[in-house]
């Protein structure tokens, strides 16, 4: 495979950012945050709070699925039974994610999952007029912000020591 040089404009366009620690690629949620797309929705929450709630959901999901199969299959006995404590540990790791996912209404879950968990931005049909694509993007980002608002309320209810003083 031949490696080619990517110029600075192309690098910025694809989402790479240079920081003190080095060069890294922005997540979909970070891209939306830097573009100001998390400002929509209820005015009592700021974009930084929505960003933090989306990151927390992504972290809960990563913790719930980290080594899931390895931890279950490692303790399978010859007779096919699984040790009870392994199942309990897996369920404890999955519980925060499942409870947070339950809080987000079904109407908003698709875009919240796409951006926070799958780390993708919504794609629009290029054959549509620009105005229609802009309208669809606005509606999707409003739904994303409303879903993240529900997550903020949920996480603030769970722990009031997180800086959630609403």
Backbone torsions as a table, in degrees:
resi	resn	phi	psi	omega
1	UNK	NA	127.6	-177.7
2	UNK	-87.3	129.1	178.8
3	UNK	-93.2	136.8	179.6
4	UNK	-121.3	158.6	179.3
5	UNK	-79.7	136.9	175.8
6	UNK	-110.2	126.7	-179.0
7	UNK	-76.5	170.7	-173.4
8	UNK	-62.4	-40.5	-179.6
9	UNK	-63.0	-42.8	179.3
10	UNK	-66.4	-37.3	179.5
11	UNK	-65.6	-45.0	178.2
12	UNK	-66.1	-39.6	179.8
13	UNK	-63.2	-35.3	-179.2
14	UNK	-84.1	-0.5	171.5
15	UNK	102.1	13.2	178.1
16	UNK	-86.6	143.4	-178.5
17	UNK	-132.9	141.8	177.7
18	UNK	-99.1	128.2	178.2
19	UNK	-128.6	-175.5	178.7
20	UNK	-63.8	-30.5	-177.9
21	UNK	-84.7	-10.6	179.7
22	UNK	132.6	-161.6	-178.0
23	UNK	-97.7	129.9	176.4
24	UNK	-144.7	162.0	-177.7
25	UNK	-97.3	133.5	178.5
26	UNK	-70.0	144.5	172.7
27	UNK	-77.4	169.5	-179.9
28	UNK	-62.2	-39.6	179.6
29	UNK	-66.7	-38.5	177.6
30	UNK	-66.3	-37.9	177.4
31	UNK	-62.3	-44.9	-180.0
32	UNK	-66.3	-35.6	179.4
33	UNK	-66.1	-44.2	-179.2
34	UNK	-70.2	-28.2	178.1
35	UNK	-83.0	-7.4	179.2
36	UNK	84.6	18.2	-178.1
37	UNK	-80.6	-7.7	178.5
38	UNK	-97.0	15.3	179.7
39	UNK	-90.1	-9.0	-176.1
40	UNK	-77.9	165.2	175.3
41	UNK	96.4	-154.9	-175.9
42	UNK	-63.7	133.3	-176.3
43	UNK	-78.0	-9.3	-179.7
44	UNK	-77.4	-11.3	176.7
45	UNK	-114.2	141.8	179.7
46	UNK	-94.6	165.4	179.8
47	UNK	-62.8	-34.7	179.7
48	UNK	-65.5	-34.7	177.4
49	UNK	-69.4	-39.7	177.3
50	UNK	-65.0	-40.7	178.4
51	UNK	-61.8	-43.9	179.5
52	UNK	-64.7	-39.6	179.0
53	UNK	-66.6	-40.4	177.5
54	UNK	-64.9	-40.3	176.7
55	UNK	-65.4	-38.5	-180.0
56	UNK	-66.8	-39.0	176.3
57	UNK	-62.5	-43.1	179.0
58	UNK	-63.6	-39.5	178.1
59	UNK	-67.4	-40.8	176.7
60	UNK	-61.1	-40.2	179.6
61	UNK	-66.3	-42.5	-179.8
62	UNK	-64.5	-41.1	177.8
63	UNK	-66.2	-35.4	-178.1
64	UNK	-69.8	-30.2	-175.3
65	UNK	-106.9	-1.0	-178.0
66	UNK	-71.0	115.4	176.1
67	UNK	65.0	25.6	-175.4
68	UNK	-60.7	-53.6	-178.2
69	UNK	-68.8	-38.2	-178.8
70	UNK	-63.2	-40.5	-177.6
71	UNK	-71.6	-31.9	179.9
72	UNK	-76.9	-47.7	-175.5
73	UNK	-73.7	-20.1	179.2
74	UNK	-65.8	-33.5	-174.7
75	UNK	-102.2	17.1	176.8
76	UNK	-76.8	129.0	-179.9
77	UNK	-84.3	173.2	180.0
78	UNK	-64.2	-34.6	-179.5
79	UNK	-78.9	0.2	174.5
80	UNK	94.3	-4.9	179.2
81	UNK	-82.6	150.1	177.9
82	UNK	-108.0	140.9	176.5
83	UNK	-62.2	137.2	-176.2
84	UNK	-63.3	-35.2	-176.2
85	UNK	-68.2	-29.8	178.5
86	UNK	-66.6	-42.6	178.2
87	UNK	-63.8	-39.1	178.7
88	UNK	-64.3	-40.5	179.2
89	UNK	-64.7	-43.3	178.8
90	UNK	-63.0	-42.4	179.3
91	UNK	-65.7	-36.9	177.6
92	UNK	-65.5	-36.1	178.3
93	UNK	-72.5	-32.4	-178.5
94	UNK	-81.2	-23.6	-173.4
95	UNK	-56.8	-47.9	-179.5
96	UNK	-60.7	-39.4	179.3
97	UNK	-67.8	-45.4	-178.3
98	UNK	-63.7	-39.1	178.7
99	UNK	-68.0	-40.7	178.6
100	UNK	-67.6	-38.9	179.4
101	UNK	-66.6	-31.2	-180.0
102	UNK	-69.4	-25.7	-177.6
103	UNK	-72.9	-33.3	-177.7
104	UNK	-77.1	125.6	179.3
105	UNK	-62.3	154.2	-177.4
106	UNK	-57.0	-35.3	-177.7
107	UNK	-64.3	-30.7	-176.8
108	UNK	-99.9	-15.6	-172.1
109	UNK	-62.5	-36.9	-175.9
110	UNK	-60.1	-46.8	-178.2
111	UNK	-75.3	-34.2	177.2
112	UNK	-64.1	-43.6	179.2
113	UNK	-65.6	-42.0	-179.3
114	UNK	-59.9	-46.1	-174.6
115	UNK	-81.1	-47.7	-172.3
116	UNK	-81.4	-40.4	-172.8
117	UNK	-98.7	-47.2	-179.3
118	UNK	-81.7	-12.5	176.8
119	UNK	59.4	45.4	178.8
120	UNK	-127.8	150.9	173.0
121	UNK	-93.3	150.9	178.4
122	UNK	-65.6	142.8	178.5
123	UNK	-110.0	143.6	-177.8
124	UNK	-120.5	153.9	-179.3
125	UNK	-68.0	124.8	-178.4
126	UNK	-70.3	-18.7	-179.4
127	UNK	-78.5	-14.6	178.4
128	UNK	-75.0	152.5	174.7
129	UNK	-63.6	154.0	-177.6
130	UNK	-59.5	-38.9	-179.7
131	UNK	-62.4	-43.1	-179.7
132	UNK	-65.7	-40.3	177.3
133	UNK	-64.1	-39.0	178.5
134	UNK	-65.2	-40.3	177.6
135	UNK	-64.0	-43.5	179.1
136	UNK	-64.5	-40.7	178.8
137	UNK	-62.8	-43.4	179.2
138	UNK	-60.9	-44.8	179.6
139	UNK	-64.3	-41.5	178.7
140	UNK	-65.0	-41.0	-179.4
141	UNK	-71.2	-30.9	173.0
142	UNK	-64.8	-43.3	177.1
143	UNK	-63.5	-39.1	177.2
144	UNK	-61.0	-46.2	-179.5
145	UNK	-65.0	-38.7	178.1
146	UNK	-66.9	-37.0	175.9
147	UNK	-67.1	-40.8	177.9
148	UNK	-68.0	-31.3	174.8
149	UNK	-62.1	-40.0	176.9
150	UNK	-64.2	-38.0	177.5
151	UNK	-66.2	-38.9	177.7
152	UNK	-60.1	-47.0	179.7
153	UNK	-61.1	-41.1	-179.7
154	UNK	-65.9	-48.4	-178.4
155	UNK	-66.8	-34.0	177.3
156	UNK	-70.5	-33.7	176.3
157	UNK	-66.7	-38.5	-178.1
158	UNK	-67.7	-43.7	-179.4
159	UNK	-139.7	116.9	177.7
160	UNK	-85.1	-4.8	178.4
161	UNK	-87.7	4.7	-179.7
162	UNK	-82.5	6.9	-175.0
163	UNK	92.9	8.9	179.1
164	UNK	-93.3	95.7	-176.3
165	UNK	-111.7	34.0	-176.8
166	UNK	-79.1	NA	NA
